[in-house]
Amino acid sequence: MAEGFARHRYPELFAAMSAGVMPASIVQPETIEVMSEIGISIEGQTAKPIRDVDWKSADLVVNISGTGILQMLPGYENGNLIWPIEDPMGRSMRKYRRVRDQIGRLVDDLAVILRNQPND
């Protein structure tokens, strides 16, 4: 969801890529549905493990898993945020929507922070 929000709302600000510590084998159909409800298509996104993305080049890692992630990224020294998000998998569509909205607000807040940082 976070990647979908970042790519849809702030393509000029984020080169978002998402990965999981222990990802499901697919992006859950409920996730695709609740994002579609607000006009964001995540059809091309895939569930992938952190080892399969180029985390070394990331300026910022946002951890929503609740699992310590930095020990899985040896040598990573850039920014790290932890967003405590409850995993909606296996829960009601109402829960998926609440999680979607929470993630959307956090992505929006991060975009404001990044836009207000001075350029180096």
All heavy atoms as an XYZ file, in Angstrom:
937
protein
N       0.819     -1.191      0.000
C       0.000      0.000      0.000
C       0.863      1.255      0.000
O       0.579      2.208     -0.729
C      -0.938     -0.002      1.207
C      -2.070     -0.996      1.112
S      -3.191     -0.756      2.517
C      -3.859     -2.387      2.667
N       1.903      1.277      0.829
C       2.753      2.461      0.912
C       3.407      2.755     -0.434
O       3.456      3.916     -0.865
C       3.806      2.287      2.005
N       3.894      1.733     -1.105
C       4.485      1.940     -2.427
C       3.445      2.508     -3.389
O       3.739      3.427     -4.168
C       5.046      0.634     -2.979
C       5.652      0.788     -4.358
C       6.198     -0.504     -4.938
O       6.294     -1.528     -4.226
O       6.514     -0.490     -6.140
N       2.255      1.989     -3.346
C       1.189      2.480     -4.216
C       0.882      3.948     -3.975
O       0.758      4.734     -4.916
N       0.762      4.334     -2.705
C       0.518      5.742     -2.381
C       1.672      6.613     -2.864
O       1.461      7.657     -3.473
C       0.335      5.937     -0.870
C      -1.038      5.625     -0.373
C      -1.252      4.563      0.485
C      -2.120      6.412     -0.748
C      -2.521      4.277      0.962
C      -3.402      6.136     -0.276
C      -3.601      5.064      0.578
N       2.891      6.203     -2.564
C       4.059      7.010     -2.932
C       4.157      7.189     -4.441
O       4.375      8.296     -4.935
C       5.329      6.360     -2.383
N       3.975      6.108     -5.177
C       4.076      6.192     -6.642
C       2.933      7.007     -7.249
O       3.140      7.755     -8.199
C       4.085      4.798     -7.245
C       5.377      4.049     -6.999
C       5.350      2.677     -7.657
N       6.543      1.932     -7.381
C       7.663      2.020     -8.111
N       7.710      2.814     -9.148
N       8.713      1.291     -7.793
N       1.741      6.863     -6.709
C       0.572      7.544     -7.269
C       0.544      9.032     -6.911
O       0.293      9.875     -7.763
C      -0.704      6.861     -6.790
C      -1.955      7.475     -7.322
N      -2.420      7.240     -8.591
C      -2.836      8.345     -6.755
C      -3.533      7.924     -8.790
N      -3.807      8.603     -7.683
N       0.769      9.332     -5.638
C       0.604     10.706     -5.172
C       1.867     11.561     -5.329
O       1.771     12.773     -5.479
C       0.186     10.722     -3.706
C      -1.212     10.200     -3.481
C      -1.583     10.294     -2.022
N      -2.968      9.879     -1.822
C      -3.495      9.654     -0.623
N      -2.771      9.825      0.469
N      -4.754      9.269     -0.520
N       3.036     10.927     -5.262
C       4.281     11.701     -5.213
C       5.371     11.109     -6.122
O       6.490     10.878     -5.680
C       4.798     11.767     -3.764
C       3.750     12.241     -2.797
C       3.071     11.339     -1.985
C       3.427     13.593     -2.722
C       2.086     11.786     -1.100
C       2.440     14.038     -1.844
C       1.781     13.130     -1.042
O       0.809     13.569     -0.180
N       5.064     10.900     -7.384
C       6.072     10.281     -8.254
C       7.330     11.130     -8.421
O       8.406     10.587     -8.690
C       5.336     10.107     -9.582
C       4.248     11.128     -9.560
C       3.844     11.249     -8.112
N       7.196     12.443     -8.237
C       8.356     13.321     -8.359
C       9.224     13.306     -7.107
O      10.363     13.765     -7.122
C       7.889     14.759     -8.639
C       7.351     15.523     -7.439
C       6.018     15.040     -6.849
O       5.322     14.195     -7.457
O       5.665     15.509     -5.764
N       8.726     12.756     -6.028
C       9.406     12.794     -4.740
C       9.983     11.444     -4.328
O      11.042     11.379     -3.718
C       8.414     13.288     -3.677
C       8.943     13.654     -2.313
C       9.997     14.753     -2.406
C       7.790     14.126     -1.429
N       9.277     10.370     -4.664
C       9.695      9.034     -4.244
C      10.008      8.137     -5.433
O       9.283      8.160     -6.425
C       8.559      8.335     -3.470
C       8.196      8.972     -2.161
C       7.009      9.671     -2.030
C       9.012      8.851     -1.052
C       6.632     10.245     -0.827
C       8.654      9.424      0.156
C       7.471     10.118      0.277
N      11.050      7.353     -5.302
C      11.288      6.203     -6.185
C      11.046      4.999     -5.283
O      11.971      4.340     -4.813
C      12.705      6.217     -6.736
N       9.788      4.751     -4.996
C       9.404      3.772     -3.976
C       9.582      2.337     -4.458
O       9.314      2.016     -5.610
C       7.949      3.998     -3.573
N      10.032      1.505     -3.547
C      10.084      0.064     -3.782
C       9.748     -0.588     -2.453
O      10.176     -0.136     -1.403
C      11.452     -0.364     -4.293
C      12.606     -0.012     -3.409
S      14.161     -0.513     -4.166
C      15.307      0.473     -3.234
N       8.940     -1.618     -2.509
C       8.557     -2.269     -1.264
C       9.006     -3.715     -1.273
O       9.140     -4.342     -2.315
C       7.047     -2.170     -1.041
O       6.349     -2.829     -2.072
N       9.253     -4.190     -0.074
C       9.666     -5.575      0.125
C       9.338     -5.940      1.559
O       9.150     -5.063      2.401
C      11.156     -5.737     -0.144
N       9.276     -7.216      1.821
C       8.925     -7.660      3.156
C       9.978     -8.527      3.802
O      10.806     -9.125      3.121
N       9.912     -8.567      5.114
C      10.790     -9.449      5.872
C      10.375    -10.896      5.616
O      11.211    -11.753      5.334
C      10.732     -9.110      7.376
C      11.524    -10.108      8.196
C      11.238     -7.693      7.607
N       9.073    -11.148      5.698
C       8.512    -12.454      5.394
C       7.267    -12.233      4.549
O       6.146    -12.365      5.038
C       8.176    -13.212      6.689
C       9.398    -13.537      7.509
S       9.144    -14.346      9.116
C       7.483    -14.817      9.185
N       7.454    -11.857      3.277
C       6.299    -11.487      2.463
C       5.412    -12.669      2.109
O       5.878    -13.814      2.018
C       6.935    -10.907      1.200
C       8.246    -11.612      1.095
C       8.704    -11.807      2.522
N       4.141    -12.360      1.912
C       3.220    -13.365      1.384
C       3.656    -13.688     -0.042
O       4.460    -12.974     -0.640
C       1.801    -12.811      1.398
N       3.136    -14.721     -0.593
C       3.533    -15.115     -1.948
C       2.913    -14.218     -3.016
O       3.385    -14.201     -4.147
C       3.159    -16.576     -2.195
O       1.766    -16.753     -2.030
N       1.866    -13.485     -2.655
C       1.193    -12.580     -3.599
C       0.772    -11.308     -2.870
O       0.699    -11.286     -1.644
C      -0.079    -13.226     -4.214
C      -1.106    -13.557     -3.107
C       0.255    -14.447     -5.050
C      -2.501    -13.891     -3.606
N       0.502    -10.265     -3.634
C      -0.162     -9.100     -3.054
C      -1.613     -9.524     -2.846
O      -2.272    -10.002     -3.772
C      -0.066     -7.878     -3.993
C      -0.865     -6.713     -3.430
C       1.389     -7.482     -4.215
N      -2.092     -9.387     -1.649
C      -3.421     -9.874     -1.300
C      -4.507     -9.189     -2.139
O      -4.470     -7.970     -2.333
C      -3.701     -9.650      0.180
C      -2.750    -10.393      1.098
C      -2.769    -11.884      0.850
O      -3.821    -12.524      0.899
N      -1.614    -12.460      0.573
N      -5.466     -9.954     -2.629
C      -6.558     -9.367     -3.422
C      -7.289     -8.255     -2.681
O      -7.718     -7.269     -3.291
C      -7.492    -10.549     -3.692
C      -6.654    -11.765     -3.506
C      -5.590    -11.402     -2.517
N      -7.414     -8.369     -1.373
C      -8.079     -7.330     -0.581
C      -7.300     -6.019     -0.638
O      -7.888     -4.932     -0.671
C      -8.230     -7.783      0.881
C      -9.133     -8.971      1.069
C      -8.411    -10.328      0.949
O      -7.252    -10.381      0.502
O      -9.039    -11.347      1.305
N      -5.972     -6.123     -0.647
C      -5.131     -4.932     -0.747
C      -5.352     -4.248     -2.085
O      -5.533     -3.025     -2.159
C      -3.647     -5.305     -0.572
O      -3.472     -5.924      0.705
C      -2.745     -4.090     -0.683
N      -5.357     -5.028     -3.149
C      -5.597     -4.486     -4.491
C      -6.968     -3.822     -4.541
O      -7.120     -2.717     -5.069
C      -5.461     -5.596     -5.546
C      -4.008     -6.085     -5.594
C      -5.925     -5.112     -6.918
C      -3.805     -7.363     -6.387
N      -7.956     -4.464     -3.946
C      -9.320     -3.936     -3.977
C      -9.452     -2.620     -3.223
O     -10.039     -1.661     -3.742
C     -10.301     -4.962     -3.394
C     -11.734     -4.510     -3.424
C     -12.713     -5.556     -2.897
O     -12.376     -6.760     -2.893
O     -13.811     -5.158     -2.493
N      -8.914     -2.539     -1.991
C      -9.094     -1.306     -1.223
C      -8.313     -0.140     -1.817
O      -8.737      1.014     -1.711
C      -8.792     -1.466      0.288
C      -9.741     -2.464      0.919
C      -7.352     -1.793      0.568
N      -7.201     -0.426     -2.458
C      -6.461      0.643     -3.125
C      -7.219      1.099     -4.371
O      -7.304      2.296     -4.653
C      -5.045      0.197     -3.461
C      -4.164     -0.041     -2.239
S      -3.923      1.420     -1.208
C      -2.728      2.307     -2.208
N      -7.801      0.161     -5.081
C      -8.592      0.482     -6.268
C      -9.792      1.354     -5.907
O     -10.178      2.236     -6.673
C      -9.046     -0.810     -6.943
O      -9.836     -0.541     -8.055
N     -10.359      1.129     -4.736
C     -11.504      1.920     -4.280
C     -11.199      3.413     -4.234
O     -12.099      4.236     -4.374
C     -11.952      1.463     -2.885
C     -12.608      0.120     -2.841
C     -12.894     -0.348     -1.415
O     -12.538      0.345     -0.437
O     -13.476     -1.440     -1.288
N      -9.928      3.766     -4.034
C      -9.553      5.181     -3.962
C      -8.781      5.616     -5.212
O      -8.114      6.653     -5.208
C      -8.774      5.506     -2.672
C      -7.501      4.665     -2.573
C      -9.661      5.327     -1.453
C      -6.541      5.133     -1.501
N      -8.884      4.811     -6.265
C      -8.312      5.194     -7.546
C      -6.838      4.936     -7.722
O      -6.203      5.512     -8.597
N      -6.271      4.063     -6.897
C      -4.849      3.735     -7.015
C      -4.715      2.272     -7.424
O      -5.130      1.376     -6.690
C      -4.094      3.989     -5.698
C      -4.184      5.475     -5.322
C      -2.635      3.546     -5.820
C      -3.557      5.822     -3.987
N      -4.129      2.060     -8.586
C      -3.903      0.695     -9.058
C      -2.532      0.215     -8.593
O      -1.525      0.900     -8.791
C      -3.953      0.639    -10.587
O      -3.566     -0.655    -11.025
N      -2.514     -0.948     -7.979
C      -1.244     -1.573     -7.592
C      -1.107     -2.928     -8.287
O      -0.374     -3.801     -7.832
C      -1.102     -1.695     -6.057
C      -2.229     -2.542     -5.450
C      -1.032     -0.328     -5.405
C      -2.017     -2.880     -3.990
N      -1.792     -3.065     -9.396
C      -1.823     -4.325    -10.138
C      -0.437     -4.861    -10.483
O      -0.214     -6.041    -10.472
C      -2.648     -4.169    -11.413
C      -4.138     -4.034    -11.175
C      -4.811     -5.314    -10.707
O      -4.320     -6.412    -11.005
O      -5.832     -5.202    -10.029
N       0.520     -3.979    -10.796
C       1.843     -4.450    -11.204
C       2.790     -4.761    -10.062
O       3.892     -5.260    -10.279
N       2.381     -4.452     -8.846
C       3.255     -4.699     -7.702
C       3.287     -6.181     -7.363
O       2.313     -6.900     -7.589
C       2.789     -3.878     -6.492
C       3.040     -2.402     -6.638
C       2.593     -1.611     -5.429
O       2.088     -0.518     -5.584
N       2.749     -2.133     -4.230
N       4.417     -6.602     -6.827
C       4.574     -7.996     -6.424
C       5.066     -8.061     -4.985
O       5.700     -7.125     -4.503
C       5.586     -8.730     -7.332
O       6.853     -8.073     -7.248
C       5.117     -8.768     -8.777
N       4.779     -9.155     -4.335
C       5.311     -9.400     -2.997
C       6.712     -9.965     -3.172
O       6.916    -10.909     -3.935
C       4.409    -10.388     -2.256
N       7.689     -9.342     -2.513
C       9.060     -9.799     -2.660
C       9.818     -9.638     -1.342
O       9.502     -8.760     -0.547
C       9.769     -9.058     -3.784
C       9.736     -7.562     -3.671
C      10.023     -6.912     -5.012
C       9.465     -5.533     -5.135
N       8.050     -5.363     -5.036
N      10.817    -10.478     -1.122
C      11.608    -10.347      0.099
C      12.607     -9.194     -0.004
O      13.018     -8.807     -1.101
C      12.345    -11.695      0.193
C      12.352    -12.228     -1.189
C      11.163    -11.660     -1.898
N      13.009     -8.669      1.135
C      13.923     -7.532      1.202
C      15.228     -7.808      0.449
O      15.804     -6.911     -0.150
C      14.193     -7.123      2.674
C      14.939     -5.789      2.759
C      14.947     -8.190      3.425
C      14.086     -4.602      2.587
N      15.665     -9.049      0.438
C      16.923     -9.374     -0.238
C      16.832     -9.189     -1.758
O      17.845     -9.126     -2.431
C      17.363    -10.795      0.111
C      16.495    -11.877     -0.482
C      16.972    -13.297     -0.131
N      16.039    -14.269     -0.609
C      14.961    -14.672      0.038
N      14.697    -14.193      1.234
N      14.143    -15.568     -0.482
N      15.611     -9.084     -2.296
C      15.424     -8.957     -3.740
C      15.290     -7.514     -4.230
O      15.029     -7.297     -5.404
C      14.185     -9.748     -4.188
C      14.405    -11.250     -4.123
O      15.528    -11.698     -3.797
O      13.435    -11.984     -4.388
N      15.450     -6.542     -3.339
C      15.394     -5.140     -3.772
C      16.739     -4.472     -3.495
O      17.528     -4.940     -2.674
C      14.251     -4.351     -3.091
C      12.895     -4.939     -3.439
C      14.449     -4.262     -1.602
N      16.990     -3.375     -4.162
C      18.253     -2.653     -4.023
C      18.198     -1.709     -2.824
O      18.206     -0.497     -2.969
C      18.554     -1.899     -5.322
C      19.878     -1.172     -5.275
O      20.733     -1.513     -4.429
O      20.057     -0.234     -6.081
N      18.169     -2.278     -1.624
C      18.076     -1.469     -0.422
C      19.337     -0.660     -0.168
O      19.316      0.360      0.501
C      17.718     -2.329      0.797
C      18.638     -3.488      1.022
C      18.422     -4.774      0.610
C      19.898     -3.494      1.690
N      19.475     -5.572      0.979
C      20.400     -4.811      1.643
C      20.668     -2.523      2.315
C      21.624     -5.177      2.200
C      21.889     -2.876      2.872
C      22.351     -4.192      2.810
N      20.464     -1.096     -0.720
C      21.725     -0.374     -0.489
C      21.680      1.038     -1.052
O      22.350      1.930     -0.550
C      22.896     -1.150     -1.092
C      23.183     -2.436     -0.363
C      24.300     -3.213     -1.030
C      24.472     -4.548     -0.314
N      25.458     -5.393     -0.970
N      20.898      1.248     -2.107
C      20.827      2.578     -2.710
C      19.705      3.432     -2.122
O      19.541      4.585     -2.519
C      20.643      2.456     -4.224
O      19.356      1.949     -4.514
N      18.964      2.913     -1.173
C      17.840      3.652     -0.591
C      18.331      4.773      0.319
O      19.271      4.593      1.103
C      16.942      2.705      0.191
N      17.678      5.918      0.196
C      17.952      7.027      1.110
C      17.213      6.847      2.424
O      17.607      7.398      3.445
C      17.500      8.354      0.488
C      18.316      8.722     -0.735
O      19.547      8.515     -0.727
O      17.726      9.215     -1.706
N      16.126      6.090      2.376
C      15.284      5.915      3.544
C      14.611      4.544      3.491
O      14.081      4.152      2.457
C      14.196      7.006      3.570
C      13.168      6.956      4.685
C      13.836      7.207      6.040
C      12.075      7.983      4.439
N      14.649      3.840      4.607
C      13.917      2.585      4.754
C      12.789      2.846      5.743
O      13.018      3.342      6.847
C      14.833      1.447      5.285
C      14.017      0.232      5.672
C      15.886      1.087      4.244
N      11.569      2.542      5.310
C      10.409      2.682      6.181
C       9.952      1.279      6.537
O       9.575      0.495      5.672
C       9.268      3.470      5.494
C       8.055      3.544      6.412
C       9.747      4.859      5.098
N      10.002      0.967      7.802
C       9.680     -0.368      8.297
C       8.272     -0.361      8.876
O       8.012      0.323      9.851
C      10.707     -0.759      9.358
C      10.457     -2.102      9.976
O       9.482     -2.779      9.667
N      11.326     -2.501     10.883
N       7.376     -1.123      8.260
C       6.022     -1.226      8.812
C       5.736     -2.634      9.331
O       4.616     -2.933      9.702
C       4.939     -0.799      7.789
C       4.882     -1.728      6.594
C       5.155      0.633      7.347
C       3.705     -1.462      5.681
N       6.763     -3.466      9.390
C       6.558     -4.860      9.768
C       6.506     -5.088     11.273
O       6.003     -6.106     11.722
C       7.671     -5.735      9.194
O       8.895     -5.488      9.871
N       7.073     -4.170     12.037
C       7.165     -4.408     13.473
C       8.336     -5.305     13.828
O       8.607     -5.570     14.985
N       9.052     -5.780     12.823
C      10.226     -6.636     13.010
C      11.469     -5.794     12.816
O      11.526     -4.986     11.888
C      10.220     -7.776     11.965
O       9.015     -8.514     12.099
C      11.404     -8.688     12.134
N      12.471     -5.983     13.671
C      13.733     -5.280     13.477
C      14.299     -5.601     12.110
O      14.445     -6.777     11.760
N      14.585     -4.583     11.339
C      15.006     -4.827      9.967
C      16.458     -4.455      9.702
O      17.088     -5.016      8.809
C      14.071     -4.110      8.982
C      14.333     -4.585      7.568
C      14.235     -2.625      9.048
C      13.156     -4.567      6.686
N      17.001     -3.526     10.456
C      18.348     -3.057     10.137
C      19.398     -4.156     10.220
O      20.365     -4.132      9.461
C      18.726     -1.865     11.017
C      17.953     -0.584     10.723
C      18.435      0.557     11.610
C      18.029     -0.198      9.260
N      19.203     -5.131     11.079
C      20.171     -6.233     11.149
C      20.159     -7.066      9.869
O      21.113     -7.785      9.584
C      19.946     -7.116     12.384
C      18.703     -7.968     12.340
C      17.464     -7.288     12.884
O      17.426     -6.077     13.079
N      16.427     -8.064     13.131
N      19.101     -6.947      9.068
C      19.018     -7.655      7.787
C      19.656     -6.852      6.654
O      19.713     -7.334      5.526
C      17.560     -7.935      7.435
C      16.863     -8.813      8.403
S      15.149     -8.981      7.909
C      14.635    -10.254      9.029
N      20.088     -5.635      6.966
C      20.648     -4.740      5.958
C      22.065     -4.337      6.363
O      22.318     -3.175      6.694
C      19.764     -3.494      5.808
C      18.262     -3.715      5.623
C      17.527     -2.393      5.588
C      17.980     -4.544      4.393
N      23.007     -5.279      6.328
C      24.361     -4.964      6.798
C      24.976     -3.821      5.997
O      24.944     -3.805      4.775
C      25.126     -6.274      6.584
C      24.307     -7.075      5.635
C      22.890     -6.622      5.781
N      25.494     -2.847      6.721
C      26.144     -1.714      6.092
C      25.208     -0.568      5.737
O      25.667      0.493      5.333
N      23.902     -0.748      5.902
C      22.961      0.337      5.595
C      23.072      1.407      6.670
O      22.941      1.117      7.857
C      21.527     -0.188      5.506
C      20.535      0.912      5.196
C      20.406      1.394      3.904
C      19.769      1.488      6.192
C      19.524      2.435      3.597
C      18.878      2.515      5.903
C      18.766      2.979      4.611
O      17.897      4.000      4.325
N      23.315      2.647      6.253
C      23.518      3.729      7.215
C      22.659      4.945      6.944
O      22.861      5.992      7.548
C      24.997      4.130      7.234
C      25.898      3.001      7.709
C      27.368      3.375      7.697
O      27.704      4.519      7.352
O      28.168      2.507      8.048
N      21.711      4.852      6.033
C      20.856      5.990      5.720
C      19.652      6.019      6.655
O      19.616      5.318      7.658
C      20.445      5.949      4.250
C      21.633      6.184      3.338
O      22.576      6.889      3.693
N      21.606      5.596      2.161
N      18.628      6.797      6.309
C      17.481      6.991      7.172
C      16.651      5.741      7.397
O      16.585      4.850      6.549
N      16.029      5.700      8.563
C      15.195      4.568      8.941
C      14.008      5.082      9.749
O      14.195      5.784     10.729
C      16.019      3.588      9.783
C      15.205      2.420     10.281
O      14.444      1.814      9.544
N      15.359      2.095     11.549
N      12.805      4.764      9.293
C      11.589      5.090     10.030
C      10.864      3.808     10.379
O      10.900      2.841      9.619
C      10.643      5.934      9.171
C      11.036      7.365      8.866
C      10.018      7.988      7.906
C      11.126      8.175     10.132
N      10.177      3.812     11.494
C       9.341      2.677     11.879
C       7.913      3.185     12.001
O       7.632      4.116     12.769
C       9.808      2.054     13.203
C      11.240      1.532     13.057
C       8.851      0.941     13.633
C      11.863      1.064     14.347
N       7.038      2.611     11.203
C       5.617      2.931     11.259
C       4.894      1.712     11.819
O       4.854      0.656     11.181
C       5.067      3.241      9.869
C       5.533      4.523      9.262
C       6.208      5.541      9.869
C       5.343      4.927      7.904
N       6.442      6.551      8.976
C       5.922      6.203      7.765
C       4.737      4.330      6.800
C       5.920      6.887      6.565
C       4.734      5.019      5.601
C       5.313      6.295      5.486
N       4.320      1.815     13.013
C       3.625      0.657     13.603
C       2.258      0.442     12.944
O       1.280      1.055     13.315
C       3.498      1.036     15.075
C       3.506      2.537     15.072
C       4.340      2.972     13.889
N       2.232     -0.423     11.955
C       1.015     -0.708     11.199
C       0.615     -2.158     11.459
O       1.421     -3.068     11.301
C       1.241     -0.530      9.675
C       1.833      0.828      9.351
C      -0.030     -0.825      8.901
C       0.893      1.983      9.507
N      -0.620     -2.362     11.823
C      -1.123     -3.724     12.027
C      -1.380     -4.391     10.674
O      -1.978     -3.790      9.782
C      -2.419     -3.679     12.839
C      -2.900     -5.034     13.255
C      -4.146     -4.950     14.122
O      -4.509     -3.851     14.575
O      -4.758     -6.006     14.326
N      -0.901     -5.600     10.512
C      -1.097     -6.341      9.259
C      -2.566     -6.739      9.145
O      -3.108     -7.421      9.999
C      -0.217     -7.583      9.262
C      -0.216     -8.329      7.943
O      -1.054     -8.030      7.065
O       0.621     -9.229      7.786
N      -3.234     -6.329      8.061
C      -4.657     -6.653      7.926
C      -4.932     -8.038      7.330
O      -6.096     -8.444      7.256
C      -5.154     -5.565      6.973
C      -3.980     -5.310      6.086
C      -2.783     -5.436      6.994
N      -3.887     -8.744      6.910
C      -4.100    -10.021      6.227
C      -4.971    -10.970      7.065
O      -4.742    -11.155      8.257
C      -2.770    -10.707      5.910
C      -2.925    -11.820      4.900
S      -1.353    -12.281      4.161
C      -0.925    -13.658      5.176
N      -6.007    -11.491      6.415
C      -6.920    -12.408      7.074
C      -8.015    -11.713      7.868
O      -8.825    -12.377      8.507
N      -8.029    -10.402      7.827
C      -9.009     -9.637      8.588
C     -10.099     -9.116      7.656
O     -10.096     -9.370      6.460
C      -8.312     -8.467      9.307
C      -7.088     -8.850     10.139
C      -7.406     -9.462     11.502
N      -8.124     -8.589     12.389
C      -7.605     -7.635     13.130
N      -6.326     -7.387     13.098
N      -8.368     -6.911     13.917
N     -10.988     -8.336      8.192
C     -12.132     -7.814      7.432
C     -11.702     -6.722      6.446
O     -10.638     -6.123      6.589
C     -13.172     -7.230      8.390
O     -12.664     -6.037      8.977
N     -12.585     -6.456      5.480
C     -12.326     -5.366      4.539
C     -12.310     -4.032      5.288
O     -11.570     -3.126      4.901
C     -13.380     -5.353      3.423
C     -13.245     -6.512      2.465
S     -11.626     -6.586      1.652
C     -11.787     -5.211      0.517
N     -13.063     -3.921      6.337
C     -13.050     -2.700      7.153
C     -11.646     -2.462      7.715
O     -11.161     -1.330      7.721
C     -14.074     -2.838      8.277
C     -14.178     -1.634      9.146
C     -15.336     -1.788     10.122
N     -15.387     -0.644     11.000
C     -15.638     -0.707     12.277
N     -15.908     -1.866     12.839
N     -15.659      0.378     13.005
N     -10.994     -3.517      8.168
C      -9.627     -3.401      8.690
C      -8.669     -3.002      7.572
O      -7.798     -2.150      7.766
C      -9.198     -4.726      9.334
C      -7.810     -4.681      9.910
C      -7.731     -3.685     11.055
C      -6.379     -3.716     11.717
N      -6.289     -2.714     12.783
N      -8.804     -3.619      6.399
C      -7.959     -3.243      5.262
C      -8.106     -1.758      4.951
O      -7.120     -1.074      4.660
C      -8.312     -4.076      4.020
C      -7.553     -5.371      3.913
C      -8.012     -6.524      4.529
C      -6.372     -5.444      3.187
C      -7.323     -7.722      4.427
C      -5.673     -6.639      3.067
C      -6.154     -7.768      3.697
O      -5.454     -8.950      3.599
N      -9.317     -1.253      4.993
C      -9.548      0.164      4.696
C      -8.921      1.064      5.761
O      -8.352      2.113      5.448
C     -11.044      0.440      4.561
C     -11.632     -0.147      3.294
C     -13.127      0.146      3.148
N     -13.647     -0.588      2.015
C     -14.349     -1.719      2.100
N     -14.685     -2.233      3.287
N     -14.758     -2.333      1.006
N      -9.023      0.669      7.022
C      -8.407      1.466      8.089
C      -6.890      1.501      7.942
O      -6.268      2.554      8.095
C      -8.791      0.923      9.465
C     -10.149      1.425      9.913
C     -10.389      1.083     11.343
N     -10.467     -0.382     11.392
C     -11.079     -1.082     12.323
N     -11.636     -0.501     13.330
N     -11.131     -2.386     12.265
N      -6.309      0.349      7.628
C      -4.859      0.279      7.416
C      -4.475      1.116      6.193
O      -3.504      1.879      6.229
C      -4.388     -1.184      7.293
C      -2.969     -1.269      6.769
C      -4.515     -1.892      8.634
N      -5.232      0.991      5.119
C      -4.978      1.792      3.912
C      -4.966      3.278      4.249
O      -4.052      4.012      3.866
C      -6.058      1.507      2.874
C      -5.968      2.401      1.637
C      -7.264      2.472      0.877
N      -8.334      3.081      1.669
C      -9.632      2.898      1.439
N     -10.039      2.122      0.449
N     -10.529      3.485      2.193
N      -5.965      3.727      4.970
C      -6.071      5.146      5.295
C      -4.934      5.599      6.209
O      -4.395      6.700      6.053
C      -7.427      5.452      5.913
C      -8.589      5.217      4.941
O      -8.341      5.100      3.718
O      -9.736      5.139      5.416
N      -4.554      4.745      7.140
C      -3.441      5.057      8.038
C      -2.145      5.192      7.243
O      -1.388      6.155      7.425
C      -3.308      3.969      9.106
C      -2.189      4.207     10.090
C      -2.032      3.078     11.096
O      -2.568      1.984     10.924
N      -1.277      3.329     12.148
N      -1.886      4.254      6.359
C      -0.678      4.307      5.538
C      -0.704      5.529      4.632
O       0.313      6.221      4.478
C      -0.497      3.005      4.734
C      -0.185      1.847      5.691
C       0.599      3.150      3.683
C      -0.194      0.472      5.038
N      -1.843      5.836      4.059
C      -1.962      7.017      3.208
C      -1.603      8.291      3.958
O      -0.883      9.151      3.428
N      -2.079      8.429      5.187
C      -1.754      9.609      5.997
C      -0.260      9.678      6.293
O       0.355     10.757      6.230
C      -2.555      9.606      7.303
C      -4.016      9.984      7.122
C      -4.728     10.173      8.449
N      -4.728      8.977      9.286
C      -5.639      7.993      9.205
N      -6.611      8.064      8.322
N      -5.578      6.961     10.011
N       0.336      8.533      6.613
C       1.772      8.508      6.915
C       2.612      8.868      5.692
O       3.597      9.600      5.804
C       2.169      7.138      7.467
C       1.665      6.847      8.883
C       1.809      5.365      9.220
C       2.406      7.713      9.902
N       2.238      8.375      4.527
C       2.949      8.730      3.297
C       2.793     10.219      3.024
O       3.770     10.903      2.678
C       2.475      7.870      2.100
C       3.046      8.393      0.787
C       2.863      6.405      2.301
N       1.591     10.753      3.198
C       1.368     12.194      3.009
C       2.231     13.004      3.973
O       2.849     14.005      3.581
C      -0.100     12.550      3.226
C      -1.024     12.020      2.149
O      -0.554     11.636      1.052
O      -2.255     11.993      2.408
N       2.271     12.591      5.236
C       3.081     13.304      6.235
C       4.567     13.254      5.870
O       5.278     14.258      6.013
C       2.872     12.710      7.629
C       1.487     12.966      8.190
O       0.730     13.798      7.631
O       1.133     12.296      9.196
N       5.033     12.102      5.421
C       6.433     11.970      5.021
C       6.738     12.870      3.829
O       7.790     13.513      3.773
C       6.765     10.512      4.703
C       8.204     10.235      4.240
C       9.230     10.712      5.272
C       8.381      8.747      3.943
N       5.835     12.959      2.894
C       6.033     13.824      1.730
C       6.182     15.287      2.165
O       7.047     16.006      1.652
C       4.876     13.670      0.742
N       5.372     15.726      3.117
C       5.464     17.107      3.617
C       6.839     17.326      4.256
O       7.506     18.341      4.001
C       4.334     17.410      4.630
C       4.581     18.715      5.372
C       2.986     17.426      3.914
N       7.277     16.391      5.078
C       8.588     16.508      5.724
C       9.704     16.594      4.689
O      10.579     17.462      4.765
C       8.821     15.330      6.693
C       7.875     15.428      7.886
C      10.286     15.268      7.143
C       7.791     14.174      8.735
N       9.674     15.711      3.713
C      10.725     15.691      2.700
C      10.730     16.959      1.857
O      11.782     17.479      1.495
C      10.596     14.455      1.816
C      10.839     13.115      2.521
C      10.599     11.967      1.572
C      12.251     13.057      3.108
N       9.567     17.459      1.529
C       9.486     18.693      0.738
C       9.997     19.897      1.511
O      10.455     20.871      0.909
C       8.051     18.939      0.288
C       7.668     18.064     -0.856
C       6.394     18.536     -1.489
N       6.136     17.771     -2.708
C       4.963     17.293     -3.050
N       3.910     17.510     -2.286
N       4.826     16.611     -4.154
N       9.907     19.868      2.836
C      10.340     20.994      3.653
C      11.792     20.920      4.085
O      12.265     21.823      4.760
C       9.429     21.136      4.879
C       8.045     21.633      4.494
O       7.904     22.462      3.608
N       7.031     21.099      5.137
N      12.486     19.845      3.700
C      13.910     19.744      4.023
C      14.710     20.586      3.048
O      14.404     20.621      1.855
C      14.392     18.283      3.926
C      13.946     17.430      5.054
C      14.544     16.026      4.959
O      15.033     15.590      3.937
N      14.522     15.324      6.076
N      15.743     21.255      3.531
C      16.579     22.016      2.614
C      17.333     21.072      1.672
O      17.699     19.964      2.055
C      17.559     22.755      3.548
C      17.488     22.044      4.858
C      16.168     21.332      4.919
N      17.514     21.510      0.449
C      18.278     20.719     -0.521
C      19.760     20.825     -0.196
O      20.250     21.901      0.092
C      18.021     21.204     -1.953
C      16.600     20.951     -2.379
O      15.955     20.029     -1.909
N      16.102     21.782     -3.274
N      20.437     19.710     -0.282
C      21.890     19.711     -0.018
C      22.660     20.050     -1.257
O      22.383     19.713     -2.327
C      22.341     18.343      0.508
C      21.737     18.045      1.886
O      21.050     18.919      2.415
O      21.964     16.946      2.391
